[in-house]
Structure formats: structure tokens, C-alpha cells
């Protein structure tokens, strides 16, 4: 069959035949010139300056039937739309298909491809690679994106973002936090990431109360490969990554591996990082089954920069670090083991099962000045008429935890209109924590190895769900998702003091979700969904709560309404959201022993906004513009602030309570926007100007302008050049100039307020980000 396509340029879109969703990462070949490209997040591909003539178009994608068509390029229509049929072949995508959103899921999401990740991966932690996704703010304790980093989506902190790796929960079972420093350079083993905003399709692990990140690691590369990536940059930052794979051996086996080293001094004084990680994966591909084993680990040592910079020093010493003890470090290692099995007897049925085990252990070491003996269970020292009740000391606080379990899903498609999924999981957490004094100026009766506190905890997390997708017509697709989640949590032992602690809590949650998508045509769709999520308090909410005040579980109702569109020049989306919280746990002004904020339930709060994203082809194959913007209101209808009061001798005298109505939720900017302008003056060269604007953020929930992070607007410049020498498959040179206009800004901080001798004092602390800095990268592929 022949087709006549226009001009000397050729572009098109590759879609899934069943539902019209884009096929991401499909390889598109134009023979005989053997020119190949990959489809982007919208399923688009393009070729520039192709001479007129006859060609063979070949499109391949894992899990889809091969597409071929004869073409005659010349003058005429220059666009082509291809729809691929799914095959019975088992692929890695089956592992997470029950957790992923698609065009028919009525969920707000952004897909990030392997190519986009590689383009952005100069060595910073994974949150910084997602900085241009809508309504996202990234943070870094060290100030340069290496070490302790985090991200907030829709203003929600990391504990409210559900993170899974191949469907396995990554959030810490007790704190719900995700510590990216424990898996440095994970991005180099990631195939794709789906960022869902709102409740989304989160199923395994802690409930998504702001967003979820669904990460899929390395998938099958049919050809053998090896690559070496070296990055170097400001603050003595250095990354070395070596990866290799066997390709598909005898049509049945494949093996992949990676090893990474990453070091940086950090922007903040002494905020250094010494990180390493590795990733191994082996797969067996049967005719109707797939068995896959992933083993990966990370080891980190970071010098602490947790204190932040006091407001009084922000203008004169932005790199100030309170900690000066030479070994004020965090030391931790985390190992992950994941075993997957998929059976696909035919087009109608998929069966998936996975077992997992994560082992984490480590400590952070601290120098403490003038500590009370009583805090460590020491008796005072008495010499003649002198009593010594305080001492300088060095302590280590240890964590040793195990997280293990299994997940499963069964998907049945009786016909093309209906898909049913039954799934669930059982996960168990066993954790212990303890503290040791390894040196003291006055040692009292302590001995080496004595523990001044010791605790353990157990958590059983079980869930089951039933999902149904029904398309009564070619225009309408609906879904219903019913999940029941049960948590049994207990903890005991001693806390600092040593004070005995013991508690237990049992929760059973019902989390329904439903939505519908209306397809006006293949290029325009409207969706709406309503979701319910419930989540349990974290460990510190229980332990730090005032005596007799047991925190309640949180409840969220999430409404999403959106419109997606695309044509050959532009693709994008607009969505409105409302997230209504009951008993949301928020900062109340108090801090615990290690500076973690104490939270309290507030009866009524909400987030509401509009998010927009668009990709524009200003000049095909030469100039592209990606835009996103979010405008929101984030309010607590009634909030009570707690302030501690002290007399002139710093004796505690009581608490003050200030009431606020419709105050802003902390760390929730009303405006977040981003833009990337990419210019390809010639095919191998890409020059991108990357911009980010973040509006003002309050440090607490009082909306007090004296406790606020200023808005900031950043601009980065990235230049990459790719060429194909005879001695390698590909060589890529890149340089990224960060913060090119030398903006002084802080995306994160905290505040502590107290009354002393009748006067209110406000203590603000900030985490400044680096001024102008740079990173360079060289990647060799063989």
C-alpha cells in the first residue's frame, strides 16, 4: 500500500488501537536510510529533511504488534496517525498496568519518559528531574540537589505523596516519608515515571493525599549495550555511572546492571555527600509468562545540614551551617529485593504476583552541648560539694528496619468494552530504633554500648481492591475502583528521658474512586472523577502528641475535572481540582527533640485550583515550547496556633493559643509555573532555556507575612550535543548552567515562635539554594 506525504518533513502520532492513548517510547524507523526516532509522551514522532522517494516505515513497541507501511515522500499531507494492536507477549508493563492511569482513567497525570529522564539527569536527585512537572516544588538541604532532597506536589509534603517502584511501596511505613538519598542515582535505572496529582490510582502503600509517583525501573532492551556517564560540576560534584545489559539472549533471558558513585561538597558549608548505589536485574521471558528479579541498593553518608540558616544570617552568610563537629553525619544503607511473576494465557487474562523485601539500617551521629544527665538516664555526679548534672557528649541514633510482603493483581477482559481487575497486597514492617552515647565529657555510670532509649514497632498493612473499566460506546469510558485497606500498628519501648512509650492503633478504610471520560474524537477528551482517601497518622503524630490527645485518621474527598487535547502543533490539558480534608494533620508550631514539627488535626481544610500544561511545536523539529501553570487556594477554615511561654529565667509558664480563620496551609504557593524553550539549530544540538516560578509560601499555618518564603523565578540553560562516531553507538556532551541570573532564593524552611518574659519572638530558619552553578556531563554508549 502506498501513501503520499508532504514536503521533505514527516511526522506522526502512534496510539493504542484499543483506547487511543499514546504509545510512549515506540521506535520509529524509516528504511532504507535507517533513520530512527522514538515517540514522546504524546506518542508523537518526526523526521526532518528527508529526501523525496520511497520508504518503508517500521514501528515497534514492546507489547504491541509490529507496524509496517510503504510510503512515498513528496508533496501533500505531512501527517500520519498509526494505531498499534496489543500482542499476547508478556512485558514488564504488565506489572504496573493495574496501578497506572491512561487516557480512559479520568485521572490527572504526567508521564515522564526514559529519554526525558536521561536528558535531565546530570547527577541531581530524582526530585530535581521532576521539577518541570505541573504544580511541583523541589527542595534540597545542601542547596544543590544532592543529598537530602524532597518535592511537594500541590503543596503536599513528601509524606503525603505515595511512591511505588514497580508497584512496590517505597514510602517508609512509619513516617510515610521518601528519602531519595537512600537510593542515589536511581534515575539511571528508571525507564519511566508517571506523576499523578490528587488521589489518583494509588493502591499499594500509604494513601496519596496530594500526589503519587509510580516509578518503573529498567525494562527489556533487546540489544546488548554498555554505557559510561561522567558528570562534574560546582561544589566539587562528581558522578560516575556504569551500566550494561546483555540484550535478549536466546529469546528468553536478559540481564541488566548499573553501578554509581556520587560525591559533592554541597552549597551549604560542610553539607557534603558521599553516595553509592547499584542495580541488578534478570528476566526470563516464556511464551506466556515472565519472571523478573530486581536487586538494588544505596549507601549514603551525608554531613548534616538539617538546622537551616537563621534569618539573621541569611543576608550575610547564606552557606552557614550550625553543625561544626567533624563527624556530624547521617549514615544509612538500604537494600531492595523484588521478585515478579506474570502469566498471560491469552488476550483476556493477566495474572501478576510480586514478593519484596527491603532492609534498611544506619545511624546519624551528633555532638550535643550541655545535655542533661536525666535525658540519658544518668544519675548526677557528686564530687564533694559539687554536683554535675550536665555534660557535652556524642550520640548515635540508630534505625534497623525490615519491610516485606507481597502484592498481586488479576486482570480479565471478557470483551473489548470491559476490563476487571482484582488485586491487593499484604505488607509487614518490623522496625527498631535506639540511641547510644559513644563519648561524654562526664561519663557518669554509662558503659560502651549502653542504650539511652530503645523502641520497636510493628505494622501490618493489608489491602484489596476491585477495579472495573467499562466503555459502553466508542465515545465514553468509565471506571470504578473500590479499595479496602486495613492497618494494625503498635509500638513500644522508651523515648528520650528515658520515658516509657507504648501504643497501638487499628484502622480499616474504604477508599472508593469513580470517573468517566468522554471522547469528542481521537484528539479531544473531557474527564471527571471523584475519589476518597483515608490515611493513618505517622509514628511521630502518636509519640509527640500531648498526653491524652490521640490523633485521628485523615479523610480526603478529591474531585477532578479536566480536558485534554492534541493536534499536530499543540497538545495539552486543563484540569480543575478540589481536595476537601477532614481532620488533616497540620503543623501547630511545636517541635520535637530533633526538630520535627508536631502536627494536630484540624476539622476542615481544602485545596482547590486549576492546572494547565501545553506542548507547542513552534517550528517543527527546530523549536518547541513546553508550558505549565497552577493557580490555587489552600486554606484551613479554623486553625489554632500554639505558642510556648517562658519567664525571664526561661522557666516554662504555659501556652498561648491564637485562633485564625481561613488561613493559608503552610508551604502551599498559590502560583507555580514552568516553561522549557528548546531549540534545535541542527539535529544533534539541543539548547533549552528552563524557567520556573514559585509564589510565596508561608512557613506555618497563620498566614503571617513575617513567617514567609519569598516568591522566586529561576532560569537554567542546558546545552546538549549528540554525535555518532565509528567507535561508539552514541556520544552525548552536555552542560547545564543552573540559576543563570544568580537569584538568591529559599524553597524551604521552618519557624519556631515563643514568648519570653512577655515578649513574642519569631525564629525563622531557611534552606538557601545555590546561586549560579554548573554541571557538565559526558555519556558514552556502546
Secondary structure, 3 states (H helix, E strand, C coil): CCCEECCCCEEEEEEECCCCCECCCCEEEEECCCEEEECCCCCEEEECCCCCEEEEEEEECCCECCEEEEEEECCCCCEEEEEECECCCCCHHHHHCCCCCCCCCCCCEEEECHHHHHHHCCCCCHHHHCCCCCCEEEEECCCCCCCCEEEEECCECHHHEEEEECCEECCCCCCCCCCHHHHCCHHHHEEEEEEEECCCCCCCCCCCCCEEEEEEECCCCCCCEEEEEEEEECCCEEEEEEEEECCCECCCEEEEEEEEEEEECCCCCCCCEEEEEEEEEEEEECCCEEEEEEEEEEEEEEECCCCCEEHHHCCCCCCCCCCCCCCCEEEEEEEEEEEEEEEEEECCEEEEEEEEEEEEEEEEEEEEEEEEHHHECCCCEEECCEEECEEEEEEEEEEEEEEEEEEEEEEEEEECCEEEEEEEEEEEEEEEEEEEEEEECCCCCCCCCCEEEEEEEEEEEEEEEEEEEECCCCCEEEEEEEEEEEEEEEEEEEECECEEEEEEEEEEEEEEEEEEEEEEECCEEEEEEEEEEEECCCHHHHHCCCCCCCCCCEEEEEEEEEEEEECCCEEEEEEEEEEEEECEEEEEEEECCCCCEEEEEECCEEEEEEEEEEEEEEECCCEEEEEEEEEEEEEEEEEEEEEEEECCCCCEEEEEEEEEEEEECCCCCCEEEEEEEEECCCCCEEEEEEEEEECCEECCCCCCCCCEECCEEEEEEEEEEEECCCCCCEEEEEEEEECCCCCCCEEEEEEEEEEECCEEEEEEEEEECCCCEEEEEEEEEC
